[in-house]
Amino acid sequence: MLWSAVLDLPAGRPDSHGLAEAARAAIRDGRLPAGSRVPSTRSLAQELGIARGTVTRAYNQLSTEGFLLARQGAPTVVAEQLTTAPTAAPTRTPAPPARWDFRPGRPNLSAFPRRDWLAASRRALRDLPDEDLDYGDPQGHPALRQALAEYLTRVRAVVASPEQVIVCNGYTQALSLLSKALSDEGISSVDFEDPSAPLLRDIPAGFGMRVRGAPVDAEGLDVSAVRGPAVVVTPAHQFPLGVAMSSARRTELVRRSKDEDLLIVEDDYDGEFRFDRAPVGSLQGMAPERVVYAGTASKTLAPALRLAWLVLPPRLVEPVRELKRHSGSHAPLFEQLAMAELVSAGAYDQHVRRSRATYRQRRERLLERVDHPPHPSGIAAGLHLALRLDGLTEVEVLARARAESVDLEVLGPHRVRPGGGPPGVIVGYAAPADDDFEPALRALAAVLRR
Ligand SMILES: Cc1ncc(COP(=O)(O)O)c(C=O)c1O
């Protein structure tokens, strides 16, 4: 692997400080993944045209700080824990954002339904009783909870009453509140799918919970590997591999939840987007008393809204509401009311339908363009797919992506068990604006070409 392609080096010949800082930044953001081999001091010095002593000093500094792992008789590698550890304040301006955005989890922001949102906001504000401008219910405005309960029942086969719905500032806050409530109940460990989103796994870990991984295969989560007493799953479209959980696995998971008092957290982050047949209903609908359902507006509308919702089994409503009250973090009133209007008037359904058609077309174009489809997975649903890499490493792909000004993610940092599966990339195809999609695809194809 060529470090010169991966490192964002200062202009001119780097000194040991510049080299160490460029390596730290690349390790932090996953361009140099944990476990990857570090070039010898001689070859890196040659590659960069600098003195070997400069490289040695930089490596020593990085080893002392724990970024590199040097062991007697074994090659030096990038150390494990630091890829997602809290980092020191950056000392240089970050690299400019990439021109072509294929990061997973971003919807098409250029398609935000501005006119509908404006109309819904205007109606909501016009009809708002004065008393609703008071502190309000930490659980969320009743109008939105009512609208969501109806919508989720109709569209996602969730069993929901408005009393069970808690409106949150994104799923991130929802998972944080839930983790605290579960840890207060004495639940000290939780399983996540392996792979899954590392930032989400960090949330229960931050409350002192033990986070364990259970592998995912072509049928979704391997239920037999779940240890409990709680598990977070993405059954409609596994994040990041994209597989839908098979009906046998769904049944098995629900059976275990009932037999073993296992609590399931269903992260239905992009459940509305199924392309080739009707969406599969929620797991929650199969065992409402054992499953916490979570949905978000981040994929259907925009992440900036910070609007998400939990549908909780009755026993968890009170503790989560109280945690929300104490944190003082009500969801913003006007956004809640606009959302309620949008959902009740049917404009939300319309927008989702339109987006589904666009994303489906984009998926087709992407699959045509990535001509050697390197075993795509996750194409049936959602806003992203995963591609296995044949003959390319994740580090090489990231280096090429930088060169082409493409932003995408690789599977490595999502694995709970490092190296626990083949290398791959995750391509989110919803984010580029409509006019940008064709040039963005060309840049992506150049990154993935063998
Ligand atoms: C797996 C997964 N779940 C949920 C979310 C939604 O998070 P939020 O509602 O905080 O934007 C995301 C966002 O990227 C995600 O990747």
The ligand as an ORCA input file, in Angstrom:
! r2SCAN-3c Opt
* xyz 0 1
  C     -27.945      2.214     11.047
  C     -28.525      3.569     11.285
  N     -29.557      3.685     12.099
  C     -30.131      4.886     12.340
  C     -29.655      6.031     11.768
  C     -30.364      7.335     12.014
  O     -29.779      8.145     12.932
  P     -30.376      9.589     13.216
  O     -31.859      9.465     13.339
  O     -29.741      9.976     14.519
  O     -29.981     10.482     12.095
  C     -28.557      5.957     10.934
  C     -28.019      7.188     10.327
  O     -27.055      7.210      9.582
  C     -27.983      4.692     10.678
  O     -26.937      4.557      9.839
*
